[in-house]
């Protein structure tokens, strides 16, 4: 199923070297579920397992993320009625997350069937952390706390419960203890998650239209967040933003404007005929142009000085790494994993420099 378990540096574990990892100590420190998930996530076919405590700690954080998500769901079930909820038409976000769950279930079952346990574990991780928690929980909070109708709140509660419950059953073989604990607190059928049926995904469960539409909305939110981060604009600062949609997308963005405004913390105008204001940042997402007004918000002179400083720092790092990797004695004698790590750092720094240079170019355009 997997090859040799080595330490973080790729060395064989040996008592004489003092690099042995005691499973009992690790489980006591980080939890058995985190340790189990780590082993599954690292057990790629044909590759040795390099076990490091920071990886185990990372998956303990994953368990904490799951626990916190469950607490949010469980604390917002007052008035929940699954029968009434099923009579309410799901919104775009609900259709999207259910579709993504169906895709995840199919991918996990394929991974398990092919003994690719690391692929299965990675798929669950990506769905639970980056789609359910990072996106849907944030969207759900809007409906839970600001719902315009009881039906909307019921549908959100229903989706939260059903998707989380199915994800727990999907995750149970990897993390049996925390999944049982949470599952028992959720509305469920049966005595134990251990004997509950493993999730199945039918072809009719995927909604590609909802995935495309929600993907466009998420791209716009991400683009605005990137501008905010690059310009170091405080999260609480409301930004005036104009969106010029691509062909046929105006109705989608108008219908979901409140969602974009809440997630990106902006005041949004959707205008197919809009032109870019002079003091604005531009982003392009899925065929739509996004203009974020920066007048009175960003000090262009100070921002230019900061960017120049950051570009200089990134350039020095790039030059150092290039010189290091150009030395034959380093490439030939250093362990392969260290060489690969330095190459990855070089790629990362080059990308950062290019991004900073593009931002500086934009500022220079504003000054002309």
NUZAMI-893279 format. One line per 5 residues: number of its first residue (from 0); their letters; for each residue x, y, z of N, C-alpha, C. Coordinates in steps of 0.1 Angstrom, whole numbers. Example, Ala and Ser with C-alpha at 12.3 -4.5 7.8 and 13.67 -1.06 7.14 Angstrom:
<atoms>
0> AS> 132,-57,78,123,-45,78,132,-33,78 ~ 128,-22,71,137,-11,71,129,0,79 .
</atoms>
This chain:
<atoms>
0> XXXXX> 8,-12,0,0,0,0,9,13,0 ~ 19,13,8,28,24,8,43,19,10 ~ 52,28,7,66,24,8,71,27,22 ~ 84,29,23,91,31,36,87,44,43 ~ 85,44,56,82,56,63,95,62,68 .
5> XXXXX> 98,74,63,111,81,67,108,93,75 ~ 119,100,80,117,112,87,116,124,77 ~ 115,136,83,112,148,74,123,150,64 ~ 135,146,67,146,149,58,148,137,48 ~ 140,127,48,141,116,39,150,105,44 .
10> XXXXX> 154,106,57,163,96,63,155,84,69 ~ 161,72,68,154,61,75,154,63,90 ~ 143,60,96,142,61,110,151,51,117 ~ 158,56,127,167,47,135,169,52,149 ~ 169,43,158,171,47,172,185,53,174 .
15> XXXXX> 195,48,167,208,53,169,209,68,163 ~ 201,71,153,201,85,148,192,94,156 ~ 183,88,164,174,96,172,163,103,165 ~ 160,97,153,149,104,145,137,95,144 ~ 135,86,154,123,78,154,111,86,159 .
20> XXXXX> 99,85,153,87,92,157,79,81,164 ~ 76,83,177,68,74,185,53,77,182 ~ 45,68,177,31,70,174,23,74,186 ~ 26,68,198,18,71,210,20,85,214 ~ 33,90,213,36,103,217,29,113,207 .
25> XXXXX> 29,110,195,23,119,184,8,119,186 ~ 2,108,189,-13,108,191,-17,115,203 ~ -9,114,214,-12,122,226,-10,137,224 ~ -1,141,215,2,155,213,-8,161,203 ~ -11,154,192,-19,160,181,-33,153,179 .
30> XXXXX> -35,142,185,-48,135,184,-46,124,174 ~ -54,113,177,-53,101,168,-58,104,154 ~ -69,111,153,-75,114,140,-65,122,131 ~ -59,132,137,-49,139,129,-38,130,124 ~ -33,121,133,-22,112,129,-27,103,118 .
35> XXXXX> -39,97,119,-44,88,109,-45,95,96 ~ -51,107,96,-53,114,83,-39,118,77 ~ -29,121,85,-16,124,80,-10,112,72 ~ -11,100,78,-6,88,72,-13,85,59 ~ -26,87,59,-34,85,46,-30,95,36 .
40> XXXXX> -29,108,40,-26,118,30,-12,117,24 ~ -3,111,31,11,110,26,14,97,19 ~ 4,87,20,7,74,15,4,73,0 ~ 12,80,-8,11,80,-22,18,67,-28 ~ 12,61,-37,18,49,-43,32,52,-49 .
45> XXXXX> 42,43,-47,55,44,-53,64,55,-47 ~ 60,61,-36,68,71,-29,69,68,-15 ~ 81,70,-9,83,68,5,75,79,13 ~ 71,76,25,63,85,33,73,93,42 ~ 73,106,40,82,115,48,73,121,59 .
50> XXXXX> 75,116,71,67,120,82,73,131,90 ~ 66,142,92,71,153,99,60,158,108 ~ 64,163,120,54,167,130,46,180,125 ~ 52,188,117,45,200,112,33,196,103 ~ 35,185,96,24,180,88,13,175,96 .
55> XXXXX> 16,167,107,6,162,116,-1,174,123 ~ 6,184,127,0,196,133,-9,203,123 ~ -6,203,110,-15,209,100,-28,202,99 ~ -28,188,100,-40,181,100,-48,181,113 ~ -41,184,124,-48,187,136,-56,200,135 .
60> XXXXX> -50,210,128,-57,222,124,-69,219,116 ~ -68,210,107,-79,205,99,-91,200,108 ~ -87,192,118,-97,187,127,-104,198,135 ~ -96,208,139,-101,220,145,-111,227,136 ~ -107,228,124,-116,235,114,-129,228,113 .
65> XXXXX> -129,215,112,-141,207,112,-150,209,124 ~ -143,209,136,-150,211,148,-157,224,149 ~ -150,235,145,-155,248,145,-167,250,135 ~ -166,243,124,-177,244,114,-189,237,120 ~ -187,226,126,-198,219,133,-205,227,144 .
70> XXXXX> -197,234,151,-202,243,162,-211,254,156 ~ -207,259,145,-214,270,138,-228,264,134 ~ -228,252,128,-240,246,123,-249,243,135 ~ -244,237,145,-252,232,156,-258,244,164 ~ -251,255,164,-256,267,172,-266,275,164 .
75> XXXXX> -269,271,152,-279,278,144,-290,269,138 ~ -294,259,147,-305,250,142,-318,253,149 ~ -319,264,156,-332,268,163,-343,270,152 ~ -354,263,154,-365,264,144,-363,255,132 ~ -353,247,131,-350,239,120,-361,228,118 .
80> XXXXX> -367,228,106,-377,218,102,-373,213,88 ~ -368,201,88,-363,195,75,-375,193,65 ~ -387,190,70,-398,188,61,-402,201,54 ~ -403,212,62,-406,225,56,-395,230,47 ~ -382,227,51,-371,232,43,-371,226,29 .
85> XXXXX> -375,213,28,-375,207,15,-385,213,5 ~ -394,221,10,-404,227,2,-399,240,-3 ~ -388,245,1,-382,258,-3,-372,256,-14 ~ -373,264,-24,-364,263,-36,-350,267,-32 ~ -340,259,-34,-326,262,-30,-321,274,-39 .
90> XXXXX> -312,282,-33,-306,293,-40,-293,288,-47 ~ -287,297,-54,-275,294,-62,-264,287,-53 ~ -261,293,-41,-251,288,-33,-254,274,-28 ~ -267,271,-25,-271,258,-20,-269,248,-32 ~ -273,251,-44,-272,242,-55,-257,240,-58 .
95> XXXXX> -249,250,-56,-234,249,-59,-228,239,-49 ~ -230,241,-36,-223,233,-26,-228,218,-27 ~ -240,216,-30,-245,202,-31,-239,196,-44 ~ -237,203,-54,-230,198,-66,-216,195,-64 ~ -209,204,-56,-195,201,-53,-194,189,-44 .
100> XXXXX> -203,187,-35,-203,175,-27,-204,162,-35 ~ -213,163,-45,-215,151,-54,-202,148,-61 ~ -195,158,-66,-182,156,-73,-172,151,-63 ~ -172,156,-51,-162,151,-41,-165,136,-38 ~ -177,133,-36,-181,119,-32,-176,109,-43 .
105> XXXXX> -178,113,-56,-174,104,-67,-159,103,-67 ~ -152,114,-65,-137,114,-65,-131,106,-54 ~ -137,107,-42,-132,99,-30,-135,84,-32 ~ -146,81,-37,-149,66,-39,-140,61,-50 ~ -136,68,-60,-127,64,-70,-113,62,-64 .
110> XXXXX> -109,71,-55,-96,70,-49,-95,58,-40 ~ -105,55,-32,-105,44,-24,-106,31,-32 ~ -113,30,-42,-114,18,-51,-101,15,-57 ~ -93,25,-60,-80,23,-66,-68,23,-56 ~ -71,22,-43,-61,22,-33,-53,35,-33 .
115> XXXXX> -58,46,-38,-51,58,-38,-56,67,-26 ~ -52,62,-14,-58,68,-2,-54,83,-1 ~ -42,86,-6,-38,100,-5,-47,109,-14 ~ -51,105,-25,-60,112,-34,-73,114,-27 ~ -78,104,-21,-91,104,-14,-91,114,-3 .
120> XXXXX> -80,113,5,-79,122,17,-77,137,12 ~ -69,139,2,-67,153,-3,-81,159,-9 ~ -89,150,-15,-101,155,-21,-111,160,-10 ~ -112,152,1,-120,156,12,-115,168,19 ~ -102,169,20,-96,181,27,-99,194,19 .
125> XXXXX> -97,193,5,-100,205,-3,-115,209,-2 ~ -124,199,-3,-138,203,-2,-142,209,11 ~ -138,202,22,-143,206,35,-137,220,39 ~ -124,221,37,-117,234,41,-120,245,31 ~ -118,243,18,-118,255,9,-132,257,3 .
130> XXXXX> -140,248,2,-154,250,-4,-165,251,7 ~ -166,241,15,-176,242,26,-173,253,36 ~ -161,253,42,-158,262,53,-155,276,47 ~ -146,277,38,-141,291,33,-152,298,26 ~ -160,291,18,-170,297,10,-185,296,15 .
135> XXXXX> -189,283,16,-203,282,19,-207,286,33 ~ -199,284,43,-202,288,56,-203,303,57 ~ -194,310,50,-195,325,50,-208,330,43 ~ -212,323,32,-224,326,25,-236,323,34 ~ -235,312,41,-247,307,50,-249,317,61 .
140> XXXXX> -239,323,66,-240,333,77,-249,344,73 ~ -249,348,61,-257,359,56,-272,355,57 ~ -275,343,53,-289,338,53,-293,336,68 ~ -284,331,76,-288,327,90,-290,340,98 ~ -283,350,95,-284,363,104,-291,374,97 .
145> XXXXX> -293,373,83,-299,384,77,-310,379,67 ~ -315,367,69,-324,361,59,-336,370,57 ~ -340,372,44,-352,380,41,-365,372,43 ~ -364,359,44,-376,351,46,-373,339,54 ~ -383,333,62,-380,321,70,-376,309,61 .
150> XXXXX> -382,309,49,-379,298,40,-364,298,36 ~ -359,310,34,-345,310,30,-336,305,41 ~ -339,309,53,-331,304,65,-333,289,67 ~ -345,284,65,-347,269,66,-339,262,55 ~ -339,267,43,-331,260,32,-316,260,35 .
155> XXXXX> -311,271,41,-297,272,44,-294,262,56 ~ -302,262,66,-300,252,77,-300,238,71 ~ -309,235,62,-311,221,57,-298,218,49 ~ -293,227,41,-281,224,33,-269,223,42 ~ -268,231,52,-257,230,62,-256,216,68 .
160> XXXXX> -268,212,73,-268,199,80,-266,187,70 ~ -273,187,59,-271,176,50,-257,174,44 ~ -251,185,40,-238,185,34,-228,181,45 ~ -229,187,57,-220,183,68,-221,168,72 ~ -233,164,73,-236,150,77,-230,140,66 .
165> XXXXX> -232,143,54,-226,135,43,-211,135,43 ~ -205,147,45,-191,148,46,-185,141,57 ~ -192,140,69,-187,133,80,-186,118,77 ~ -197,113,70,-196,99,66,-185,96,56 ~ -183,106,48,-172,104,38,-158,104,45 .
170> XXXXX> -157,112,55,-144,113,62,-142,103,73 ~ -152,96,77,-152,87,88,-140,76,88 ~ -138,70,76,-127,60,76,-113,66,79 ~ -112,79,77,-99,85,80,-98,91,94 ~ -109,97,98,-110,103,112,-122,98,119 .
175> XXXXX> -121,86,125,-133,79,130,-138,86,143 ~ -130,92,151,-134,96,164,-142,110,164 ~ -136,120,157,-143,133,157,-155,132,148 ~ -155,124,138,-167,123,129,-179,116,137 ~ -176,106,145,-187,100,153,-192,110,163 .
180> XXXXX> -183,117,170,-187,127,180,-196,138,174 ~ -193,143,163,-201,154,157,-214,148,151 ~ -213,136,144,-224,130,138,-235,127,148 ~ -232,123,160,-242,120,170,-249,133,175 ~ -243,144,173,-250,157,177,-259,163,166 .
185> XXXXX> -256,159,153,-264,163,142,-277,155,141 ~ -287,161,134,-299,153,131,-295,141,122 ~ -298,129,126,-293,117,118,-302,105,120 ~ -300,95,111,-307,83,112,-297,72,116 ~ -301,63,125,-292,52,129,-285,54,142 .
190> XXXXX> -278,44,146,-272,44,160,-258,49,159 ~ -251,47,148,-237,50,148,-233,53,133 ~ -223,63,132,-218,66,118,-211,54,113 ~ -206,45,122,-198,33,117,-206,24,108 ~ -219,24,110,-228,15,102,-237,23,93 .
195> XXXXX> -235,36,92,-243,44,83,-238,41,69 ~ -246,42,59,-242,39,45,-232,50,40 ~ -222,45,33,-212,54,27,-218,62,16 ~ -215,75,15,-222,84,5,-219,78,-9 ~ -230,80,-17,-229,77,-32,-233,89,-39 .
200> XXXXX> -228,91,-51,-231,103,-60,-236,98,-73 ~ -249,102,-76,-255,99,-89,-252,110,-99 ~ -254,107,-111,-251,117,-122,-260,129,-121 ~ -272,127,-116,-282,138,-115,-279,147,-104 ~ -270,144,-95,-267,152,-84,-258,164,-87 .
205> XXXXX> -251,163,-98,-242,174,-102,-250,185,-110 ~ -247,197,-106,-254,209,-113,-243,217,-119 ~ -239,215,-131,-228,222,-137,-231,236,-140 ~ -244,239,-142,-248,253,-144,-246,261,-131 ~ -249,256,-120,-247,262,-107,-233,264,-104 .
210> XXXXX> -225,254,-108,-210,255,-106,-204,266,-114 ~ -208,268,-127,-203,278,-135,-207,292,-130 ~ -220,293,-126,-225,306,-122,-219,310,-109 ~ -218,301,-99,-212,304,-86,-197,307,-88 ~ -190,300,-97,-176,302,-100,-174,316,-105 .
215> XXXXX> -183,322,-113,-182,336,-118,-183,345,-106 ~ -192,343,-97,-194,351,-85,-182,351,-77 ~ -177,339,-74,-165,337,-66,-153,344,-72 ~ -151,343,-85,-140,350,-92,-140,365,-89 ~ -152,371,-90,-153,385,-88,-149,389,-73 .
220> XXXXX> -154,381,-64,-151,383,-50,-136,382,-47 ~ -130,372,-53,-116,369,-51,-108,381,-57 ~ -112,385,-69,-105,396,-76,-105,409,-67 ~ -116,412,-62,-117,424,-53,-108,422,-40 ~ -109,410,-35,-101,408,-23,-86,409,-26 .
225> XXXXX> -82,404,-38,-68,405,-42,-64,420,-43 ~ -72,428,-49,-69,442,-50,-68,448,-36 ~ -77,445,-27,-76,450,-13,-63,446,-7 ~ -59,433,-9,-47,429,-2,-35,435,-8 ~ -34,436,-22,-22,442,-28,-20,457,-25 .
230> XXXXX> -32,464,-23,-31,478,-20,-31,480,-5 ~ -31,470,3,-31,471,17,-43,480,22 ~ -54,477,17,-66,484,22,-73,477,33 ~ -76,483,44,-82,477,56,-94,469,52 ~ -96,457,58,-108,449,55,-121,456,57 .
235> XXXXX> -122,466,67,-134,472,70,-137,484,61 ~ -128,488,52,-130,499,43,-140,495,32 ~ -151,501,31,-160,498,20,-155,505,7 ~ -155,497,-4,-150,502,-16,-161,503,-26 ~ -161,514,-34,-171,516,-45,-166,509,-57 .
240> XXXXX> -174,499,-62,-169,491,-73,-179,490,-84 ~ -174,491,-96,-183,489,-108,-179,477,-116 ~ -189,469,-120,-186,457,-127,-192,458,-141 ~ -184,456,-151,-188,455,-165,-189,440,-169 ~ -200,434,-169,-201,420,-171,-199,416,-186 .
245> XXXXX> -195,404,-188,-193,398,-201,-207,396,-207 ~ -207,392,-220,-219,391,-227,-228,380,-220 ~ -241,384,-217,-251,375,-211,-250,373,-197 ~ -240,380,-190,-238,377,-175,-244,388,-167 ~ -250,398,-172,-255,410,-164,-266,405,-154 .
250> XXXXX> -275,397,-159,-286,392,-150,-280,384,-138 ~ -270,376,-141,-264,368,-130,-258,377,-119 ~ -251,387,-123,-244,396,-113,-254,405,-106 ~ -264,409,-113,-274,418,-107,-282,409,-96 ~ -285,397,-100,-292,388,-90,-284,385,-78 .
255> XXXXX> -271,384,-80,-262,381,-69,-254,392,-63 ~ -258,405,-67,-250,416,-62,-250,417,-47 ~ -261,415,-40,-260,415,-25,-250,405,-20 ~ -249,394,-26,-239,384,-21,-225,388,-23 ~ -222,394,-35,-209,399,-38,-205,410,-29 .
260> XXXXX> -215,419,-27,-212,431,-18,-209,426,-4 ~ -216,416,1,-214,412,15,-200,405,16 ~ -197,396,7,-184,388,8,-172,397,5 ~ -173,406,-4,-162,415,-8,-161,428,-1 ~ -172,431,7,-173,444,14,-172,456,5 .
265> XXXXX> -181,456,-5,-180,467,-15,-195,472,-17 ~ -195,483,-24,-208,488,-29,-207,486,-44 ~ -216,478,-50,-214,473,-63,-225,479,-73 ~ -220,483,-84,-229,487,-95,-226,478,-107 ~ -236,472,-113,-234,464,-125,-239,472,-137 .
270> XXXXX> -229,475,-146,-232,483,-157,-225,478,-170 ~ -233,472,-179,-227,466,-191,-220,477,-200 ~ -222,490,-198,-216,500,-206,-206,509,-198 ~ -202,504,-187,-193,512,-178,-179,513,-185 ~ -173,524,-182,-159,527,-186,-150,528,-173 .
275> XXXXX> -138,526,-174,-129,526,-163,-126,540,-158 ~ -129,543,-145,-126,556,-139,-111,557,-138 ~ -106,569,-138,-91,572,-138,-84,566,-126 ~ -89,569,-114,-83,565,-102,-89,552,-97 ~ -88,541,-105,-94,529,-101,-84,517,-104 .
280> XXXXX> -86,507,-97,-78,494,-99,-87,485,-108 ~ -80,478,-117,-87,470,-127,-84,455,-124 ~ -94,447,-125,-93,433,-124,-102,427,-135 ~ -98,416,-140,-106,408,-150,-109,395,-144 ~ -122,391,-144,-126,378,-139,-137,372,-147 .
285> XXXXX> -134,361,-154,-144,354,-161,-151,362,-172 ~ -144,371,-179,-149,379,-189,-155,392,-184 ~ -156,394,-171,-161,407,-165,-149,416,-161 ~ -151,429,-163,-141,438,-159,-146,445,-146 ~ -137,446,-136,-140,451,-123,-132,464,-120 .
290> XXXXX> -139,475,-118,-132,487,-115,-134,491,-100 ~ -123,491,-93,-124,495,-78,-119,509,-77 ~ -128,518,-72,-124,532,-71,-115,534,-59 ~ -103,539,-61,-93,541,-50,-91,556,-47 ~ -98,565,-52,-97,579,-50,-99,582,-35 .
295> XXXXX> -90,588,-28,-91,591,-14,-88,579,-5 ~ -85,568,-10,-83,556,-2,-68,552,-1 ~ -62,552,-13,-48,548,-14,-39,560,-17 ~ -28,562,-9,-18,572,-11,-9,566,-21 ~ -10,571,-34,-2,565,-45,13,566,-43 .
300> XXXXX> 17,578,-37,32,580,-36,38,570,-25 ~ 31,569,-14,35,559,-4,35,545,-9 ~ 24,542,-16,23,528,-22,34,525,-32 ~ 38,536,-39,49,534,-49,62,531,-42 ~ 65,538,-31,77,535,-23,78,521,-18 .
305> XXXXX> 66,517,-13,65,504,-7,68,493,-17 ~ 62,495,-29,63,485,-40,78,484,-45 ~ 84,496,-46,98,496,-50,107,488,-40 ~ 104,490,-28,112,483,-17,110,468,-18 ~ 97,464,-20,94,450,-21,100,443,-33 .
310> XXXXX> 100,451,-44,105,446,-57,120,444,-55 ~ 127,453,-49,142,452,-47,145,440,-38 ~ 137,438,-28,139,426,-19,137,413,-27 ~ 126,412,-34,124,400,-42,134,398,-53 ~ 139,409,-59,150,407,-69,163,402,-63 .
315> XXXXX> 166,407,-51,178,402,-44,177,387,-41 ~ 165,383,-37,163,368,-34,164,360,-47 ~ 158,365,-58,159,358,-70,173,356,-75 ~ 181,367,-74,195,367,-79,203,357,-70 ~ 200,357,-57,207,348,-48,204,333,-51 .
320> XXXXX> 191,330,-53,187,316,-56,192,312,-70 ~ 192,320,-80,197,317,-93,212,313,-92 ~ 220,321,-85,234,319,-83,236,306,-76 ~ 228,303,-66,230,291,-58,227,279,-67 ~ 216,279,-75,212,268,-83,221,266,-95 .
325> XXXXX> 229,277,-98,238,276,-110,251,269,-106 ~ 254,267,-93,266,261,-89,265,246,-90 ~ 273,239,-98,272,225,-100,274,217,-87 ~ 283,222,-78,285,214,-66,273,214,-57 ~ 265,224,-57,252,224,-49,242,215,-55 .
330> XXXXX> 240,216,-68,230,207,-74,233,192,-74 ~ 246,189,-75,250,175,-75,252,169,-61 ~ 256,177,-51,259,172,-38,247,173,-28 ~ 239,184,-29,228,186,-20,217,175,-22 ~ 210,172,-11,199,162,-12,189,167,-22 .
335> XXXXX> 183,158,-29,173,162,-40,162,170,-35 ~ 157,167,-22,145,175,-17,149,189,-14 ~ 162,192,-10,166,206,-8,168,213,-21 ~ 173,207,-31,174,213,-44,160,217,-50 ~ 151,208,-48,137,210,-53,131,222,-45 .
340> XXXXX> 133,222,-32,128,233,-24,133,246,-28 ~ 146,247,-31,152,260,-36,146,264,-50 ~ 144,254,-58,138,257,-71,124,263,-69 ~ 116,257,-60,103,261,-58,103,275,-52 ~ 113,278,-43,114,292,-38,117,302,-49 .
345> XXXXX> 125,298,-58,129,307,-70,116,310,-78 ~ 109,300,-81,96,302,-89,87,311,-81 ~ 86,309,-68,77,317,-60,81,332,-60 ~ 94,334,-58,99,348,-58,98,355,-71 ~ 100,347,-82,99,353,-95,84,358,-98 .
350> XXXXX> 75,349,-93,61,352,-95,57,365,-87 ~ 63,365,-74,60,377,-66,65,390,-72 ~ 78,389,-77,83,401,-83,75,405,-95 ~ 70,396,-103,62,400,-115,49,406,-111 ~ 43,401,-100,31,407,-95,33,421,-90 .
355> XXXXX> 44,423,-82,47,436,-77,50,446,-88 ~ 57,441,-98,61,450,-109,48,454,-117 ~ 39,445,-118,26,449,-125,19,459,-117 ~ 19,458,-104,12,468,-95,19,481,-96 ~ 32,481,-97,39,494,-98,36,500,-112 .
360> XXXXX> 35,492,-122,32,498,-135,18,504,-135 ~ 9,498,-128,-4,504,-127,-4,518,-120 ~ 4,519,-110,5,532,-103,11,542,-112 ~ 21,538,-119,28,548,-129,18,553,-139 ~ 9,545,-143,-2,549,-152,-11,560,-146 .
365> XXX> -13,558,-133,-22,568,-126,-16,582,-125 ~ -2,582,-125,5,594,-123,6,602,-136 ~ 4,596,-147,5,603,-160,-8,610,-163 .
</atoms>
